[in-house]
Amino acid sequence: MSLDQLKAFLVRMQADEGLRRAVQAAATADDVAQIAAPLGYVFSGDELLRFSGQRVGRVTVTKQDIPGEYN
């Protein structure tokens, strides 16, 4: 189940400084899902966004609203 995979990834991220930095530098939720996939964690960016506001251990998932550029 994807939710279990997402939670397991967040637990691993707490213990891995490099992984935490990579996730914090990711521009989108899909980017985070792509970081997780090679490590064996399968979830979508959409699932991550729906998890926003929830907490796993010391990690709280927070959706970042970054305005786009306007011409």
N, C-alpha and C positions, 0 to 999 in steps of 0.2 A: 504494500500500500504506500502511496506517495507521501502521505502525511507522516507515516512512521519514518520514511527515508529522510524527509525534511528535518524532523526532530533529531534523528541520529546525526545528520550533518551539522546541525547547530551545536550539538554536544561536542562533536569532534572539533569544531571551530573554536570552542572555548579553550581547548588545550593546545592549539596550534597557532602560534603568533603569526607565522607567515600566511597561513590560510585566512586568518582574521583580517590581515592587511589586504590581501587580495580581494576579499569580499567587500571590504570597506571602500576599495578603489573602484569596484564595479559600477558601471554607469546605469545598468538596468537590472531588473529582477531576472530577466532571461540570461544576462551575463553571469549572475550568481549560479543559476541552474547549470550553465555550461562549465563553470569552475567545479561544481560538485560531481558532474557526470563521470569524468575520468577516475574519480575516487570511488566510484561505485554507488553513488547516491542519485536516485532517479526521481526528480520532481520537476515541475514546470515553473516558469516565472510567474504565471498566473496563480498557481497554488501558493507560491511564496507571498504574493501580494494579498491573497485572501487570508493569509496567516498574520498579517500586519496587526500589531497591537497585542499579540500574544507573547508569552515568555516561556523560554526553555532554559532552565538553570539560570545563568547570569546574563543570558542574551534575550533582549526584547526585539522582536522584528518590528521595524518602523519603516513605513513607506515614505520616501522622500519626494516631495513635490517640488521639482526644480523647473521653474518657468523657462520656456524656450526663448530663443532670440526672436525679436520682431524687427522687421525692416521698415 
